[in-house]
């Protein structure tokens, strides 16, 4: 349980660090770039230390094996799996880059509590997508949870006094929900067709692409990043990497459904309390109900697996 608590604290600290970087007006590209320097470095170490055999690997075979694999008539070879890891890592790296950029904007415009909740509820998107792609239908409890998530979206975006509907919509938080869901779904997409021994190659490609995409505007732009901006980004990257590490450790002793339920609800609780105590962030009545319902829905979503 200690590893699970550390995973919750590490994940929660990302939103709180974004609260700090946004309050200081730091360059989002620099913060994102620094984060992916840490993530890419960690994935490179994992890749070099992996036990997968790269001898006679033929990643180009993915283009002939992908069709039968998608149709469910054949599995990919080792070479095809490696190619799938590298090919999928490119678009997913762009999605991760966009997710981090949107997360920062959402923390500024919607607050850390709402942003943290909407980032976690993206889990519903791959669950719904699995219905149509792989005929994996949620159970009754999960359908209730998904319904609660959409109720929470309505509550958080409920028209505020003196504002119209469109003015009250939390667009950054909604975008974070969608992009976060696509990022969550990418892992499922890799696991569905790729081999476990190539997951390090997938992560290296993913974080490497995210690093290049985030660094490109810094190289081409007139405003150069400051060491403090890059350093803060690297600081964000440490808990980002640590979250996955501690969560993997927790899954060795805690059942997956329980671990993910406690992790999701715990992160929302810690972010909300810390934002209130440390940054004086206040939620409206509808936002508070929305965040609480998200936490409950995520518990049901994971326990209903």
BELJOMO-V233373 format. One record per residue. N is the residue number from 1. PHI is phi in whole degrees, -180 to 180 (999 if undefined). D_CENTER is the distance of its C-alpha to the mean C-alpha in Angstrom with 2 decimals. Layout:
BEGIN
n->N phi->PHI d_center->D_CENTER
n->N phi->PHI d_center->D_CENTER
END
This chain:
BEGIN
n->1 phi->999 d_center->22.06
n->2 phi->-62 d_center->22.10
n->3 phi->-65 d_center->19.15
n->4 phi->-67 d_center->17.13
n->5 phi->-63 d_center->18.28
n->6 phi->-65 d_center->17.33
n->7 phi->-64 d_center->13.72
n->8 phi->-63 d_center->13.71
n->9 phi->-65 d_center->15.48
n->10 phi->-66 d_center->13.36
n->11 phi->-64 d_center->10.04
n->12 phi->-65 d_center->12.29
n->13 phi->-65 d_center->13.99
n->14 phi->-64 d_center->11.25
n->15 phi->-63 d_center->11.92
n->16 phi->-70 d_center->15.55
n->17 phi->-67 d_center->15.81
n->18 phi->-63 d_center->14.58
n->19 phi->-59 d_center->17.36
n->20 phi->-71 d_center->19.72
n->21 phi->-65 d_center->18.93
n->22 phi->-71 d_center->19.22
n->23 phi->-67 d_center->22.41
n->24 phi->-96 d_center->23.88
n->25 phi->64 d_center->23.10
n->26 phi->-73 d_center->21.50
n->27 phi->-65 d_center->20.69
n->28 phi->-65 d_center->17.03
n->29 phi->-63 d_center->17.47
n->30 phi->-68 d_center->18.94
n->31 phi->-63 d_center->16.30
n->32 phi->-64 d_center->13.56
n->33 phi->-62 d_center->16.09
n->34 phi->-60 d_center->16.87
n->35 phi->-61 d_center->13.35
n->36 phi->-80 d_center->13.25
n->37 phi->-64 d_center->16.81
n->38 phi->-65 d_center->15.82
n->39 phi->-67 d_center->13.01
n->40 phi->-66 d_center->15.44
n->41 phi->-64 d_center->18.28
n->42 phi->-65 d_center->16.83
n->43 phi->-69 d_center->15.96
n->44 phi->-66 d_center->19.48
n->45 phi->-62 d_center->21.08
n->46 phi->-65 d_center->19.47
n->47 phi->-65 d_center->20.58
n->48 phi->-67 d_center->24.06
n->49 phi->-94 d_center->24.37
n->50 phi->-71 d_center->23.37
n->51 phi->-99 d_center->26.33
n->52 phi->-66 d_center->25.82
n->53 phi->-88 d_center->29.01
n->54 phi->-102 d_center->28.86
n->55 phi->-68 d_center->32.58
n->56 phi->62 d_center->33.62
n->57 phi->-66 d_center->30.02
n->58 phi->-129 d_center->30.17
n->59 phi->-62 d_center->26.74
n->60 phi->-66 d_center->28.67
n->61 phi->-68 d_center->29.45
n->62 phi->-58 d_center->26.10
n->63 phi->-72 d_center->27.75
n->64 phi->-94 d_center->30.55
n->65 phi->-96 d_center->28.63
n->66 phi->-65 d_center->25.63
n->67 phi->-58 d_center->27.85
n->68 phi->-61 d_center->29.35
n->69 phi->-67 d_center->26.04
n->70 phi->-65 d_center->24.54
n->71 phi->-78 d_center->27.83
n->72 phi->80 d_center->27.66
n->73 phi->-99 d_center->31.00
n->74 phi->-159 d_center->30.12
n->75 phi->-101 d_center->27.62
n->76 phi->-75 d_center->26.62
n->77 phi->-76 d_center->28.64
n->78 phi->-60 d_center->27.34
n->79 phi->-66 d_center->27.74
n->80 phi->-64 d_center->26.03
n->81 phi->-64 d_center->23.02
n->82 phi->-63 d_center->22.80
n->83 phi->-63 d_center->23.16
n->84 phi->-63 d_center->20.42
n->85 phi->-61 d_center->18.01
n->86 phi->-73 d_center->19.13
n->87 phi->-69 d_center->19.39
n->88 phi->-69 d_center->16.03
n->89 phi->-62 d_center->14.39
n->90 phi->-68 d_center->15.94
n->91 phi->-66 d_center->14.46
n->92 phi->-68 d_center->10.94
n->93 phi->-61 d_center->11.43
n->94 phi->-65 d_center->12.51
n->95 phi->-63 d_center->9.56
n->96 phi->-63 d_center->7.29
n->97 phi->-60 d_center->10.32
n->98 phi->-62 d_center->10.61
n->99 phi->-61 d_center->7.25
n->100 phi->-70 d_center->8.44
n->101 phi->-65 d_center->11.86
n->102 phi->-69 d_center->11.34
n->103 phi->-58 d_center->9.69
n->104 phi->-64 d_center->12.89
n->105 phi->-63 d_center->15.12
n->106 phi->-66 d_center->13.99
n->107 phi->-61 d_center->14.73
n->108 phi->-69 d_center->18.06
n->109 phi->-89 d_center->19.06
n->110 phi->-115 d_center->17.77
n->111 phi->93 d_center->17.49
n->112 phi->-70 d_center->15.02
n->113 phi->-65 d_center->15.71
n->114 phi->-63 d_center->15.09
n->115 phi->-64 d_center->11.94
n->116 phi->-62 d_center->10.50
n->117 phi->-67 d_center->11.78
n->118 phi->-69 d_center->10.59
n->119 phi->-65 d_center->6.89
n->120 phi->-75 d_center->7.58
n->121 phi->-76 d_center->10.02
n->122 phi->-60 d_center->8.10
n->123 phi->-57 d_center->8.99
n->124 phi->-67 d_center->12.39
n->125 phi->-66 d_center->12.04
n->126 phi->-65 d_center->12.06
n->127 phi->-66 d_center->14.66
n->128 phi->-68 d_center->16.76
n->129 phi->-65 d_center->16.47
n->130 phi->-64 d_center->17.68
n->131 phi->-60 d_center->20.77
n->132 phi->-90 d_center->21.95
n->133 phi->-85 d_center->20.83
n->134 phi->-128 d_center->21.81
n->135 phi->58 d_center->23.78
n->136 phi->-103 d_center->21.66
n->137 phi->-94 d_center->22.50
n->138 phi->-65 d_center->21.13
n->139 phi->-81 d_center->23.75
n->140 phi->-56 d_center->25.50
n->141 phi->-65 d_center->23.43
n->142 phi->-67 d_center->20.14
n->143 phi->-64 d_center->21.88
n->144 phi->-61 d_center->22.88
n->145 phi->-62 d_center->19.36
n->146 phi->-64 d_center->18.16
n->147 phi->-62 d_center->21.25
n->148 phi->-63 d_center->20.51
n->149 phi->-62 d_center->17.11
n->150 phi->-72 d_center->19.07
n->151 phi->-64 d_center->21.72
n->152 phi->-63 d_center->19.31
n->153 phi->-60 d_center->18.32
n->154 phi->-64 d_center->22.09
n->155 phi->-64 d_center->22.84
n->156 phi->-64 d_center->20.42
n->157 phi->-99 d_center->21.81
n->158 phi->-62 d_center->25.35
n->159 phi->-54 d_center->27.88
n->160 phi->-82 d_center->28.81
n->161 phi->-61 d_center->32.46
n->162 phi->85 d_center->34.04
n->163 phi->-123 d_center->31.18
n->164 phi->-80 d_center->30.92
n->165 phi->-60 d_center->28.20
n->166 phi->-67 d_center->26.60
n->167 phi->-73 d_center->26.78
n->168 phi->-89 d_center->25.00
n->169 phi->-66 d_center->21.97
n->170 phi->-87 d_center->18.78
n->171 phi->-60 d_center->17.69
n->172 phi->-61 d_center->14.88
n->173 phi->-68 d_center->13.31
n->174 phi->-65 d_center->13.98
n->175 phi->-64 d_center->12.55
n->176 phi->-65 d_center->9.22
n->177 phi->-59 d_center->9.55
n->178 phi->-69 d_center->10.48
n->179 phi->-67 d_center->8.25
n->180 phi->-62 d_center->5.05
n->181 phi->-66 d_center->7.47
n->182 phi->-64 d_center->8.50
n->183 phi->-65 d_center->5.56
n->184 phi->-62 d_center->5.95
n->185 phi->-68 d_center->9.53
n->186 phi->-64 d_center->9.93
n->187 phi->-65 d_center->10.08
n->188 phi->-62 d_center->12.62
n->189 phi->-64 d_center->14.37
n->190 phi->-68 d_center->14.94
n->191 phi->-63 d_center->16.11
n->192 phi->-68 d_center->18.38
n->193 phi->-123 d_center->20.41
n->194 phi->-91 d_center->19.81
n->195 phi->-94 d_center->21.37
n->196 phi->-57 d_center->19.80
n->197 phi->-70 d_center->21.80
n->198 phi->-107 d_center->20.07
n->199 phi->-66 d_center->16.44
n->200 phi->-66 d_center->17.11
n->201 phi->-66 d_center->18.35
n->202 phi->-62 d_center->15.28
n->203 phi->-67 d_center->13.04
n->204 phi->-64 d_center->15.85
n->205 phi->-63 d_center->16.13
n->206 phi->-59 d_center->12.47
n->207 phi->-71 d_center->12.47
n->208 phi->-65 d_center->16.09
n->209 phi->-66 d_center->15.68
n->210 phi->-60 d_center->13.02
n->211 phi->-65 d_center->15.62
n->212 phi->-63 d_center->18.48
n->213 phi->-64 d_center->17.14
n->214 phi->-75 d_center->16.46
n->215 phi->-81 d_center->19.81
n->216 phi->-56 d_center->21.86
n->217 phi->-64 d_center->22.29
n->218 phi->-70 d_center->23.27
n->219 phi->-71 d_center->25.92
n->220 phi->-85 d_center->27.24
n->221 phi->-77 d_center->27.13
n->222 phi->-78 d_center->30.06
n->223 phi->-86 d_center->28.31
n->224 phi->-84 d_center->27.44
n->225 phi->-68 d_center->24.77
n->226 phi->-88 d_center->26.28
n->227 phi->-58 d_center->25.88
n->228 phi->-67 d_center->24.55
n->229 phi->-67 d_center->21.69
n->230 phi->-65 d_center->20.74
n->231 phi->-64 d_center->21.36
n->232 phi->-65 d_center->19.16
n->233 phi->-62 d_center->16.29
n->234 phi->-63 d_center->17.13
n->235 phi->-64 d_center->17.27
n->236 phi->-65 d_center->13.69
n->237 phi->-66 d_center->12.81
n->238 phi->-63 d_center->14.83
n->239 phi->-68 d_center->12.92
n->240 phi->-63 d_center->9.60
n->241 phi->-72 d_center->11.59
n->242 phi->-64 d_center->13.53
n->243 phi->-58 d_center->10.88
n->244 phi->-63 d_center->10.65
n->245 phi->-62 d_center->14.41
n->246 phi->-71 d_center->15.46
n->247 phi->-68 d_center->13.53
n->248 phi->-63 d_center->15.32
n->249 phi->-63 d_center->18.49
n->250 phi->-64 d_center->18.20
n->251 phi->-69 d_center->17.97
n->252 phi->-77 d_center->21.31
n->253 phi->-124 d_center->23.10
n->254 phi->-118 d_center->21.29
n->255 phi->-54 d_center->20.99
n->256 phi->-55 d_center->17.55
n->257 phi->-62 d_center->17.94
n->258 phi->-70 d_center->19.08
n->259 phi->-61 d_center->16.55
n->260 phi->-68 d_center->13.45
n->261 phi->-65 d_center->15.53
n->262 phi->-65 d_center->16.59
n->263 phi->-63 d_center->13.25
n->264 phi->-64 d_center->11.73
n->265 phi->-67 d_center->15.12
n->266 phi->-64 d_center->15.78
n->267 phi->-62 d_center->12.87
n->268 phi->-63 d_center->14.02
n->269 phi->-64 d_center->17.57
n->270 phi->-64 d_center->17.27
n->271 phi->-62 d_center->15.56
n->272 phi->-64 d_center->18.22
n->273 phi->-66 d_center->21.07
n->274 phi->-66 d_center->20.32
n->275 phi->-64 d_center->19.94
n->276 phi->-73 d_center->23.25
n->277 phi->-75 d_center->25.08
n->278 phi->-93 d_center->24.06
n->279 phi->-118 d_center->23.55
n->280 phi->66 d_center->25.68
n->281 phi->-75 d_center->23.06
n->282 phi->-116 d_center->24.66
n->283 phi->-99 d_center->23.35
n->284 phi->-72 d_center->25.65
n->285 phi->-60 d_center->26.95
n->286 phi->-70 d_center->24.93
n->287 phi->-64 d_center->21.66
n->288 phi->-62 d_center->22.44
n->289 phi->-64 d_center->23.16
n->290 phi->-62 d_center->20.02
n->291 phi->-64 d_center->17.77
n->292 phi->-63 d_center->20.00
n->293 phi->-67 d_center->19.85
n->294 phi->-60 d_center->16.04
n->295 phi->-60 d_center->16.34
n->296 phi->-64 d_center->19.19
n->297 phi->-63 d_center->17.64
n->298 phi->-68 d_center->14.63
n->299 phi->-63 d_center->17.35
n->300 phi->-64 d_center->19.39
n->301 phi->-62 d_center->16.71
n->302 phi->-84 d_center->16.17
n->303 phi->-72 d_center->19.86
n->304 phi->-84 d_center->21.00
n->305 phi->-67 d_center->19.71
END
